[in-house]
Amino acid sequence: MELRAELLKSIWYAFTSLDVEKSGKVSKSQLKVLSHNLYTALNIPHDPVALEDHFSDDDDGPVSNQGYMPYLNKFILDKVVEGTFAKENVDEFCWTLCAKKNYRPKNGVDVLPDKDAFHLWCLFNFLSEDNYPLVLIPEEVEYLLKKICIAMSVELSCVDMEDFISQEAVQQSGITVWAFLDFVNTGRLTSGMVKESVTMAIDEVYQEIAGNIIKQGYLWKKGHLRRNWNERWFSLQPSTLHYYVSEDRKECKGCIELSHNCCVEVLPEKEGKRCMFCVKTLTKTYEMSAPDTKQRQEWTTAIQTAIRLCVEGKKSLHKDLKLRRREQREERERRHTAKEEELQSLRLLQWERESKLAELELLQDAQKQAQTALLQEEQKRIQHVELQRTLQEQLQQAEEARASIQAEMALKDVETERQRRRIRELEVMQLRLEEALHQEMRARQDEEVYFLAQARLLVEEEEKMKALLALQEEQEQYILKTQREKQELRQEMVTKSQALEEAQHQLEKVRASRHRMDQDIAAAQRKLRHASTSACVNLLVLVPAFCSLSLSLLSRSLKFFPPPPSPREKTLSWKLRGPSCVCALPTRPGPTPVPSEERKREEVRRE
């Protein structure tokens, strides 16, 4: 419905521009051309059959606005799909039609370029009410001019503004767009300003109000993949935050979708960046840096406003502000009307009171006159005895008149007292209303104090959350450090156990070699004893062999790791040089026990 109303405003200007004779009617051929162009601008499939059927009657006369509206609603506006066309193209087409007829700067003065005039025309349509012919009330004109002056960094001249608004035609029917453009073209608003500055200011206000841009400007943004900082042009709308390479907005680098799940947080300084803040969504966190603290505050407030509008289901900030201004104006008008009615009733009561007092004074004058007449009659009665009866009758009549006057005065006193009570009741009512107003003001102040306290609690909760997150990070680092130390201890224990096993294995080898050496020594001793008991005849033959054997045993005892004996060496054959005398000595060494002390030392080494 809002889009239909905005389109109807532009189409109304196009229709009235075709009405050359200002009769409220346009020829059918012109309406066909207008409808065809609207089909193209609104990106709607052309329906030439419906167009010809609607304008195919025998009457070749013109068609009024009311006669064209059914076709416009049914075949054009009902088929419009938001987002499939550029509304600026429709506005530009309608502006082209109406500007040729109506936009003629006075005295040939053309302060505004055609593009700036088109933007002001669009802003005028946006702020105007849905009442035709389209006019703008003075409060909205002042609001628009203040926005433009703020964008130009100048102050609006109140004198020129009051002179323009105080005109009788403006006060009665409002301001038309052509009168507004003529006022801007007079140069009062832009005196001493460069045309480029005026154009930039009007374009900024146009982008903000008609383009539905809450805020735009340069910010530094941290990348997600390369994690480097790049300067981007950001454009904030009620549901999205786009960022581009530059302010011409030709290359869009990304879009942040805003919803009720998003939030804005202020970040501390890091990586050499100041005035940092972030926008958190369900999937990502976007880190940004503003030029200064003021810009950061403005951006965070604007993004929070966009999130609030998204949550409330509102698509435009300035439409919401326009509705609020309208409600405030209506509320002011209602209060002003009630106040005027109350003052009128008070004036009426005052007038009635004054009239009653005037009547009372007249009665008092009449009473005084009656008393004077009574005195005169008494004097005349002394002078004119013959007229005594007449005077007595007049005196009686005067007494009756006095009684009636007194009765009327009593009634007037009662009425006056009633009016006084009414005035006192009104004064009490006024005091009660003032007390209610003071209570409402105090309630609003208490509400602001509550909001401030709530904001402080939110800040304290954020600080506690940050402290908890830091503590959690320290605990995780401590756990990782403990796990690494435990793993290193395990590796060291494994290494030591392997070294211990290797030492045990070498000890077993030493024991085995020692055992073999002891067995060889025992076998040699037995052989020596056997050789000593042999015949004396073979003594000379055995002595050399015994010496060689002793030398071999001695050499073996000096070595630490002797080689194991082969099976062939288990038997020692002694060959004697005598006549057919051979002596064979079998080697069957018995086990040599390991001393108990040595065994204990080995066990201690193992442990």
C-alpha positions as CSV (number, residue, x, y, z in Angstrom):
1,M,0.0,0.0,0.0
2,E,2.8,2.4,0.7
3,L,4.5,1.7,-2.6
4,R,1.1,2.2,-4.4
5,A,0.6,5.6,-2.7
6,E,4.1,6.8,-3.6
7,L,3.6,5.7,-7.2
8,L,0.2,7.4,-7.4
9,K,1.8,10.8,-6.3
10,S,4.2,10.7,-9.3
11,I,1.5,9.5,-11.7
12,W,-0.8,12.3,-10.5
13,Y,1.8,14.9,-11.6
14,A,2.1,13.2,-14.9
15,F,-1.6,13.1,-15.4
16,T,-2.1,16.8,-14.5
17,S,0.8,17.8,-16.8
18,L,-1.2,16.3,-19.7
19,D,-4.2,18.4,-18.7
20,V,-3.3,21.5,-20.7
21,E,-6.7,23.2,-20.4
22,K,-6.9,22.5,-16.6
23,S,-10.3,20.9,-17.0
24,G,-9.4,17.7,-15.1
25,K,-9.5,15.6,-18.3
26,V,-6.9,14.2,-20.7
27,S,-7.3,12.8,-24.2
28,K,-7.3,9.0,-24.6
29,S,-4.4,9.0,-27.0
30,Q,-2.2,10.7,-24.4
31,L,-3.4,8.3,-21.7
32,K,-2.4,5.4,-23.9
33,V,1.1,6.8,-24.3
34,L,1.2,7.4,-20.6
35,S,0.1,3.8,-19.8
36,H,2.6,2.3,-22.3
37,N,5.5,4.3,-20.7
38,L,4.3,3.2,-17.2
39,Y,4.4,-0.4,-18.3
40,T,8.0,0.0,-19.4
41,A,9.1,2.0,-16.3
42,L,7.4,-0.5,-13.9
43,N,8.8,-3.5,-15.7
44,I,5.3,-4.9,-16.3
45,P,4.4,-7.1,-19.3
46,H,2.5,-5.0,-21.9
47,D,-1.2,-5.8,-22.3
48,P,-2.2,-4.0,-25.5
49,V,-5.5,-5.9,-25.7
50,A,-6.7,-4.7,-22.3
51,L,-5.5,-1.1,-23.2
52,E,-7.5,-1.1,-26.4
53,D,-10.6,-2.7,-24.8
54,H,-10.6,-0.1,-22.0
55,F,-10.4,2.9,-24.4
56,S,-12.4,1.3,-27.3
57,D,-15.8,3.1,-26.7
58,D,-17.3,5.3,-29.4
59,D,-16.7,8.4,-27.3
60,D,-13.5,10.0,-28.5
61,G,-13.7,12.7,-25.8
62,P,-11.2,13.1,-22.9
63,V,-11.1,11.0,-19.8
64,S,-11.0,12.4,-16.3
65,N,-8.7,11.3,-13.4
66,Q,-11.6,9.3,-11.9
67,G,-12.3,7.6,-15.2
68,Y,-8.6,6.6,-15.6
69,M,-8.1,5.3,-12.0
70,P,-9.9,1.9,-12.5
71,Y,-7.7,1.0,-15.4
72,L,-4.6,2.3,-13.6
73,N,-5.4,0.2,-10.5
74,K,-6.4,-3.0,-12.2
75,F,-4.0,-3.3,-15.1
76,I,-0.9,-1.4,-13.8
77,L,-0.7,-0.9,-10.0
78,D,-2.1,-4.3,-9.1
79,K,0.6,-6.0,-11.2
80,V,3.5,-4.0,-9.6
81,V,6.0,-6.2,-7.8
82,E,8.3,-4.5,-5.4
83,G,11.9,-5.0,-6.1
84,T,11.5,-5.7,-9.9
85,F,11.8,-2.1,-11.0
86,A,13.6,1.1,-10.1
87,K,11.2,3.6,-8.6
88,E,13.7,6.4,-9.5
89,N,13.0,5.7,-13.2
90,V,9.3,6.1,-12.7
91,D,9.8,9.4,-10.8
92,E,12.2,10.6,-13.5
93,F,9.7,9.8,-16.2
94,C,6.8,11.7,-14.4
95,W,9.2,14.6,-13.5
96,T,10.1,14.9,-17.2
97,L,6.4,15.3,-18.1
98,C,5.4,17.7,-15.4
99,A,8.6,19.8,-15.4
100,K,8.2,20.9,-19.0
101,K,4.8,22.5,-18.2
102,N,5.2,23.7,-14.6
103,Y,8.9,24.2,-13.7
104,R,9.7,27.7,-15.0
105,P,12.1,29.7,-12.7
106,K,11.1,33.3,-12.4
107,N,13.1,36.0,-14.2
108,G,15.2,33.3,-15.9
109,V,17.0,32.6,-12.6
110,D,18.0,28.9,-12.4
111,V,19.9,28.3,-9.2
112,L,19.2,24.6,-9.1
113,P,20.3,22.2,-11.9
114,D,17.6,19.9,-13.3
115,K,18.9,16.9,-11.3
116,D,18.7,18.9,-8.0
117,A,15.2,20.1,-8.8
118,F,14.2,16.5,-9.6
119,H,15.6,15.3,-6.2
120,L,13.7,18.1,-4.4
121,W,10.6,17.2,-6.2
122,C,11.0,13.5,-5.1
123,L,11.6,14.7,-1.5
124,F,8.5,16.9,-1.6
125,N,6.4,13.9,-2.8
126,F,7.8,11.8,0.0
127,L,6.9,14.3,2.7
128,S,3.5,15.3,1.4
129,E,0.3,13.8,2.6
130,D,-1.9,11.5,0.5
131,N,-4.4,14.3,-0.2
132,Y,-4.8,15.7,-3.7
133,P,-3.8,18.2,-4.9
134,L,-0.5,17.4,-3.3
135,V,0.7,20.2,-0.9
136,L,3.2,20.3,1.9
137,I,2.4,21.9,5.3
138,P,4.8,24.6,6.6
139,E,6.2,22.3,9.3
140,E,7.4,19.7,6.8
141,V,8.8,22.4,4.5
142,E,10.8,23.8,7.4
143,Y,12.0,20.2,8.3
144,L,13.2,19.6,4.7
145,L,15.0,23.0,4.5
146,K,16.7,22.4,7.9
147,K,17.9,19.0,6.6
148,I,19.4,20.6,3.5
149,C,21.0,23.4,5.5
150,I,22.5,20.9,8.0
151,A,24.0,19.0,5.0
152,M,25.5,22.3,3.7
153,S,26.7,23.2,7.3
154,V,24.8,26.5,7.3
155,E,22.0,27.8,9.5
156,L,18.5,28.3,8.1
157,S,17.5,31.9,7.9
158,C,14.4,32.2,10.1
159,V,13.4,35.6,8.6
160,D,13.2,34.4,5.0
161,M,11.4,31.2,6.1
162,E,8.8,33.1,8.1
163,D,8.3,35.5,5.2
164,F,7.7,32.6,2.9
165,I,5.4,30.7,5.3
166,S,3.4,33.7,6.4
167,Q,2.0,34.2,2.9
168,E,-1.8,34.0,2.9
169,A,-2.0,31.3,0.2
170,V,0.5,29.2,2.1
171,Q,-1.4,29.5,5.3
172,Q,-4.7,28.6,3.7
173,S,-3.9,25.7,1.3
174,G,-0.3,24.7,2.0
175,I,2.8,24.9,-0.2
176,T,2.9,23.4,-3.7
177,V,6.0,21.8,-5.1
178,W,6.4,24.5,-7.8
179,A,6.2,27.3,-5.1
180,F,8.7,25.4,-3.1
181,L,11.1,25.2,-6.0
182,D,10.6,28.9,-6.8
183,F,11.5,29.7,-3.2
184,V,14.7,27.6,-3.4
185,N,15.6,29.2,-6.8
186,T,15.4,32.7,-5.3
187,G,18.8,32.0,-3.7
188,R,17.9,33.0,-0.2
189,L,18.7,29.6,1.1
190,T,22.0,29.1,-0.9
191,S,23.4,32.6,-0.9
192,G,27.2,32.5,-0.8
193,M,27.3,28.7,-1.4
194,V,29.0,27.0,-4.3
195,K,26.6,25.0,-6.6
196,E,28.6,21.8,-6.1
197,S,28.1,22.1,-2.3
198,V,24.3,22.6,-2.8
199,T,24.2,19.7,-5.2
200,M,26.1,17.4,-2.7
201,A,23.8,18.5,0.1
202,I,20.6,17.9,-1.8
203,D,21.9,14.5,-3.0
204,E,22.8,13.5,0.5
205,V,19.4,14.4,1.8
206,Y,17.8,12.6,-1.2
207,Q,19.8,9.5,-0.5
208,E,18.9,9.6,3.2
209,I,15.1,10.2,2.8
210,A,14.1,8.9,-0.6
211,G,16.8,6.3,-0.9
212,N,16.1,5.0,2.6
213,I,19.7,5.3,3.7
214,I,20.1,5.8,7.5
215,K,23.8,6.6,7.4
216,Q,26.7,6.3,4.9
217,G,30.4,7.0,5.0
218,Y,33.9,5.5,5.0
219,L,35.0,3.0,7.6
220,W,37.9,0.6,8.0
221,K,36.9,-3.1,7.8
222,K,38.8,-6.2,8.8
223,G,38.8,-9.0,6.2
224,H,37.7,-12.6,7.1
225,L,40.2,-14.5,5.0
226,R,43.4,-12.4,4.8
227,R,42.6,-10.6,8.0
228,N,43.9,-7.2,6.7
229,W,42.2,-3.8,7.1
230,N,40.6,-2.1,4.1
231,E,38.8,1.2,3.8
232,R,35.2,0.7,2.5
233,W,32.2,3.0,1.8
234,F,29.4,1.7,4.0
235,S,25.7,2.3,3.3
236,L,23.2,1.5,6.1
237,Q,19.6,0.7,5.4
238,P,16.9,-0.6,7.8
239,S,17.6,-4.3,7.0
240,T,21.0,-4.3,5.3
241,L,24.5,-2.8,5.6
242,H,26.3,-2.8,2.2
243,Y,30.0,-1.9,1.8
244,Y,31.6,-0.8,-1.5
245,V,35.1,0.0,-2.8
246,S,34.3,3.7,-3.1
247,E,31.5,6.2,-2.6
248,D,30.3,5.9,-6.2
249,R,28.9,2.5,-5.1
250,K,29.7,0.8,-8.4
251,E,31.5,-2.3,-6.9
252,C,29.7,-3.9,-3.9
253,K,32.1,-6.0,-1.8
254,G,29.5,-7.4,0.5
255,C,26.3,-7.1,2.4
256,I,25.5,-7.7,6.1
257,E,21.9,-8.8,6.7
258,L,20.5,-7.2,9.9
259,S,17.9,-9.0,12.0
260,H,16.8,-9.4,15.6
261,N,19.7,-11.8,16.1
262,C,22.3,-9.0,15.4
263,C,23.9,-6.7,17.9
264,V,26.6,-4.0,18.0
265,E,29.4,-3.9,20.4
266,V,32.2,-1.4,21.1
267,L,35.7,-3.0,21.0
268,P,39.0,-1.9,22.7
269,E,42.0,-0.7,20.7
270,K,44.1,-3.4,19.0
271,E,46.3,-3.9,16.0
272,G,46.9,-0.2,15.9
273,K,43.2,0.6,15.2
274,R,41.2,3.0,17.4
275,C,37.5,3.6,17.7
276,M,36.6,0.0,16.9
277,F,33.3,-1.7,17.0
278,C,31.8,-4.9,15.7
279,V,28.5,-6.1,14.2
280,K,27.7,-9.7,15.4
281,T,25.3,-11.9,13.4
282,L,24.5,-15.6,13.8
283,T,27.3,-16.7,11.5
284,K,30.0,-14.0,11.5
285,T,31.4,-11.1,13.4
286,Y,32.4,-8.0,11.4
287,E,35.1,-5.8,12.9
288,M,35.2,-2.1,11.8
289,S,37.1,1.1,12.8
290,A,35.7,4.6,12.7
291,P,37.7,7.8,12.2
292,D,36.9,9.2,15.7
293,T,34.8,8.5,18.7
294,K,31.9,10.7,17.5
295,Q,31.7,8.8,14.3
296,R,31.8,5.5,16.1
297,Q,28.9,6.6,18.4
298,E,26.9,7.8,15.4
299,W,27.4,4.5,13.5
300,T,26.6,2.3,16.5
301,T,23.4,4.3,17.2
302,A,22.4,4.2,13.5
303,I,22.9,0.4,13.3
304,Q,20.9,-0.1,16.5
305,T,18.1,2.0,15.0
306,A,18.2,-0.1,11.9
307,I,18.0,-3.3,13.9
308,R,15.1,-1.8,15.9
309,L,13.2,-0.9,12.7
310,C,13.9,-4.5,11.4
311,V,12.5,-6.0,14.6
312,E,9.4,-3.7,14.5
313,G,8.8,-4.7,10.8
314,K,9.3,-1.1,9.5
315,K,11.0,-0.6,6.2
316,S,11.8,3.1,6.3
317,L,13.1,5.3,9.1
318,H,11.8,8.6,7.6
319,K,8.4,7.1,7.0
320,D,8.3,6.3,10.7
321,L,9.5,9.8,11.6
322,K,7.0,11.3,9.2
323,L,4.2,9.3,10.9
324,R,5.4,10.4,14.3
325,R,5.5,14.1,13.3
326,R,2.0,13.8,11.9
327,E,0.8,12.3,15.2
328,Q,2.5,15.0,17.2
329,R,0.9,17.7,15.0
330,E,-2.5,16.1,15.5
331,E,-1.9,15.9,19.2
332,R,-0.9,19.6,19.3
333,E,-4.0,20.5,17.3
334,R,-6.2,18.4,19.7
335,R,-4.7,20.1,22.7
336,H,-5.0,23.5,21.1
337,T,-8.6,22.9,20.2
338,A,-9.4,21.7,23.7
339,K,-7.6,24.7,25.2
340,E,-9.5,27.1,22.8
341,E,-12.8,25.5,23.8
342,E,-11.9,25.8,27.5
343,L,-10.9,29.5,27.0
344,Q,-14.1,30.1,25.1
345,S,-16.2,28.6,27.9
346,L,-14.3,30.8,30.4
347,R,-14.9,33.9,28.3
348,L,-18.6,33.0,28.1
349,L,-18.8,32.6,31.8
350,Q,-17.0,35.9,32.3
351,W,-19.3,37.7,29.9
352,E,-22.4,36.2,31.8
353,R,-20.9,37.3,35.1
354,E,-20.3,40.8,33.8
355,S,-23.8,41.0,32.4
356,K,-25.2,39.9,35.7
357,L,-23.2,42.5,37.5
358,A,-24.4,45.2,35.1
359,E,-28.0,44.2,35.7
360,L,-27.3,44.3,39.4
361,E,-25.9,47.8,39.1
362,L,-29.0,48.9,37.1
363,L,-31.2,47.5,39.8
364,Q,-29.3,49.3,42.5
365,D,-29.6,52.6,40.5
366,A,-33.3,52.0,40.2
367,Q,-33.5,51.4,43.9
368,K,-31.7,54.6,44.6
369,Q,-33.9,56.5,42.1
370,A,-37.0,55.0,43.9
371,Q,-35.7,56.1,47.2
372,T,-35.1,59.6,45.8
373,A,-38.6,59.6,44.4
374,L,-40.0,58.6,47.8
375,L,-38.3,61.5,49.5
376,Q,-39.6,63.8,46.9
377,E,-43.1,62.4,47.3
378,E,-42.9,62.9,51.1
379,Q,-41.9,66.5,50.5
380,K,-44.7,67.0,48.1
381,R,-47.1,65.3,50.6
382,I,-46.1,68.1,53.1
383,Q,-46.5,70.7,50.4
384,H,-49.6,69.2,48.9
385,V,-51.9,67.7,51.5
386,E,-54.6,67.3,49.0
387,L,-52.6,64.9,47.0
388,Q,-51.9,62.7,50.1
389,R,-53.9,59.8,48.9
390,T,-52.3,59.8,45.6
391,L,-48.9,59.9,47.2
392,Q,-49.8,57.0,49.5
393,E,-50.8,55.0,46.5
394,Q,-47.6,55.8,44.8
395,L,-45.7,54.9,48.0
396,Q,-47.5,51.6,48.1
397,Q,-46.6,51.0,44.5
398,A,-43.0,52.0,45.2
399,E,-42.9,49.5,48.1
400,E,-44.2,46.7,45.9
401,A,-41.6,47.6,43.3
402,R,-39.0,47.6,45.9
403,A,-40.0,44.1,47.1
404,S,-40.0,42.8,43.6
405,I,-36.6,44.4,43.0
406,Q,-35.3,42.8,46.2
407,A,-36.7,39.4,45.2
408,E,-34.9,39.8,41.8
409,M,-31.8,40.9,43.6
410,A,-31.9,37.8,45.8
411,L,-32.3,35.6,42.6
412,K,-29.4,37.4,41.0
413,D,-27.3,36.8,44.2
414,V,-28.1,33.1,44.0
415,E,-27.2,33.0,40.3
416,T,-24.0,34.9,41.1
417,E,-23.1,32.5,43.8
418,R,-23.7,29.6,41.5
419,Q,-21.4,31.2,38.9
420,R,-18.8,31.7,41.5
421,R,-19.0,28.0,42.5
422,R,-18.7,27.1,38.8
423,I,-15.6,29.3,38.5
424,R,-14.1,27.8,41.6
425,E,-14.8,24.3,40.2
426,L,-13.1,25.2,37.0
427,E,-10.1,26.6,38.9
428,V,-9.9,23.3,40.9
429,M,-10.1,21.4,37.6
430,Q,-7.3,23.5,36.2
431,L,-5.2,22.7,39.3
432,R,-5.9,19.0,38.9
433,L,-4.9,19.1,35.2
434,E,-1.7,20.9,36.1
435,E,-1.0,18.4,38.8
436,A,-1.6,15.5,36.4
437,L,0.7,17.2,33.9
438,H,3.4,17.5,36.6
439,Q,2.9,13.8,37.6
440,E,3.3,12.8,33.9
441,M,6.5,14.8,33.7
442,R,7.8,13.2,36.8
443,A,6.9,9.8,35.5
444,R,8.8,10.5,32.3
445,Q,11.8,11.6,34.3
446,D,11.6,8.4,36.4
447,E,11.3,6.4,33.2
448,E,14.5,8.1,31.8
449,V,16.3,7.4,35.1
450,Y,15.2,3.8,34.8
451,F,16.4,3.6,31.2
452,L,19.8,5.0,32.3
453,A,20.1,2.5,35.1
454,Q,19.2,-0.3,32.8
455,A,21.9,0.9,30.3
456,R,24.4,0.9,33.2
457,L,23.4,-2.6,34.2
458,L,23.8,-3.7,30.6
459,V,27.3,-2.2,30.5
460,E,28.2,-3.9,33.8
461,E,26.9,-7.2,32.5
462,E,29.0,-6.8,29.3
463,E,32.1,-6.1,31.5
464,K,31.4,-9.2,33.6
465,M,30.9,-11.3,30.5
466,K,34.3,-10.0,29.1
467,A,36.0,-10.9,32.5
468,L,34.4,-14.4,32.4
469,L,35.6,-14.9,28.8
470,A,39.1,-13.8,29.8
471,L,39.1,-16.2,32.8
472,Q,37.8,-19.0,30.6
473,E,40.6,-18.4,28.1
474,E,43.2,-18.4,30.9
475,Q,41.8,-21.8,32.2
476,E,41.9,-23.3,28.7
477,Q,45.6,-22.2,28.4
478,Y,46.4,-23.6,31.8
479,I,44.8,-26.9,30.9
480,L,46.7,-27.1,27.6
481,K,49.9,-26.3,29.4
482,T,49.2,-29.1,32.0
483,Q,48.4,-31.6,29.2
484,R,51.7,-30.7,27.4
485,E,53.7,-31.2,30.7
486,K,51.9,-34.5,31.3
487,Q,52.7,-35.7,27.8
488,E,56.4,-34.7,28.2
489,L,56.5,-36.6,31.5
490,R,55.0,-39.7,29.8
491,Q,57.6,-39.5,27.0
492,E,60.4,-39.1,29.6
493,M,59.1,-42.1,31.6
494,V,58.9,-44.2,28.4
495,T,62.5,-43.2,27.5
496,K,63.7,-44.1,31.0
497,S,61.8,-47.4,31.0
498,Q,63.4,-48.2,27.6
499,A,66.9,-47.3,28.9
500,L,66.2,-49.5,32.0
501,E,65.2,-52.4,29.9
502,E,68.3,-52.0,27.8
503,A,70.5,-51.9,30.9
504,Q,68.8,-55.0,32.3
505,H,69.3,-56.8,29.0
506,Q,73.1,-55.9,29.1
507,L,73.3,-57.0,32.7
508,E,71.8,-60.4,31.7
509,K,74.4,-60.6,28.9
510,V,77.2,-59.9,31.5
511,R,75.8,-62.5,33.8
512,A,75.6,-65.1,31.1
513,S,79.2,-64.4,30.0
514,R,80.4,-64.6,33.5
515,H,78.7,-67.8,34.1
516,R,80.3,-69.3,31.0
517,M,83.7,-68.1,32.1
518,D,83.2,-69.7,35.5
519,Q,82.3,-73.0,33.8
520,D,85.4,-72.8,31.6
521,I,87.6,-72.2,34.7
522,A,86.0,-75.1,36.6
523,A,86.5,-77.4,33.6
524,A,90.2,-76.4,33.3
525,Q,90.7,-77.0,37.1
526,R,89.2,-80.5,36.8
527,K,91.4,-81.2,33.8
528,L,94.4,-80.1,35.7
529,R,93.6,-82.4,38.6
530,H,93.1,-85.3,36.3
531,A,96.4,-84.6,34.5
532,S,98.3,-84.5,37.9
533,T,97.1,-88.0,38.7
534,S,98.3,-89.4,35.3
535,A,101.5,-91.3,34.9
536,C,104.8,-89.7,35.6
537,V,105.9,-90.9,32.3
538,N,103.6,-88.5,30.4
539,L,104.5,-85.6,32.7
540,L,106.9,-84.1,30.3
541,V,104.4,-84.3,27.5
542,L,101.5,-82.7,29.6
543,V,103.5,-79.8,30.9
544,P,103.5,-77.8,27.5
545,A,99.8,-78.5,27.0
546,F,99.0,-77.4,30.5
547,C,100.9,-74.2,30.0
548,S,99.1,-73.4,26.8
549,L,95.7,-74.1,28.4
550,S,96.6,-71.9,31.4
551,L,97.5,-69.1,29.1
552,S,94.2,-69.4,27.1
553,L,92.1,-69.4,30.4
554,L,94.0,-66.4,31.6
555,S,93.3,-64.5,28.4
556,R,89.6,-65.4,28.6
557,S,89.3,-64.3,32.2
558,L,90.7,-60.9,31.2
559,K,88.0,-60.3,28.7
560,F,84.5,-58.9,29.8
561,F,82.3,-60.3,27.1
562,P,83.7,-63.7,26.0
563,P,82.2,-65.3,22.9
564,P,79.9,-68.3,23.7
565,P,81.6,-71.7,23.2
566,S,80.7,-73.8,20.2
567,P,79.4,-77.4,20.5
568,R,82.8,-78.6,19.1
569,E,84.6,-77.0,21.9
570,K,82.6,-78.6,24.7
571,T,85.1,-81.5,24.7
572,L,88.8,-80.9,25.1
573,S,91.0,-83.5,23.5
574,W,94.5,-83.8,24.8
575,K,96.8,-85.6,22.4
576,L,99.9,-86.9,23.9
577,R,103.1,-87.4,21.9
578,G,103.8,-90.8,23.5
579,P,103.4,-94.1,21.7
580,S,99.6,-94.4,21.0
581,C,98.6,-92.6,24.2
582,V,95.6,-90.3,23.7
583,C,93.7,-88.7,26.6
584,A,90.2,-87.2,26.1
585,L,88.7,-85.1,28.8
586,P,84.9,-84.3,28.6
587,T,83.9,-80.8,29.7
588,R,80.8,-80.9,31.9
589,P,81.0,-77.8,34.0
590,G,78.5,-77.5,36.8
591,P,76.6,-74.2,37.5
592,T,78.4,-71.7,39.4
593,P,76.1,-70.0,42.0
594,V,76.0,-66.2,42.1
595,P,76.8,-64.8,45.5
596,S,73.8,-63.5,47.4
597,E,75.4,-60.0,47.9
598,E,75.9,-59.6,44.2
599,R,72.3,-60.7,43.5
600,K,71.1,-58.1,46.0
601,R,73.1,-55.4,44.3
602,E,71.6,-56.4,40.9
603,E,68.1,-56.2,42.3
604,V,68.8,-52.7,43.8
605,R,70.1,-51.6,40.3
606,R,66.9,-52.9,38.7
607,E,64.7,-51.0,41.1
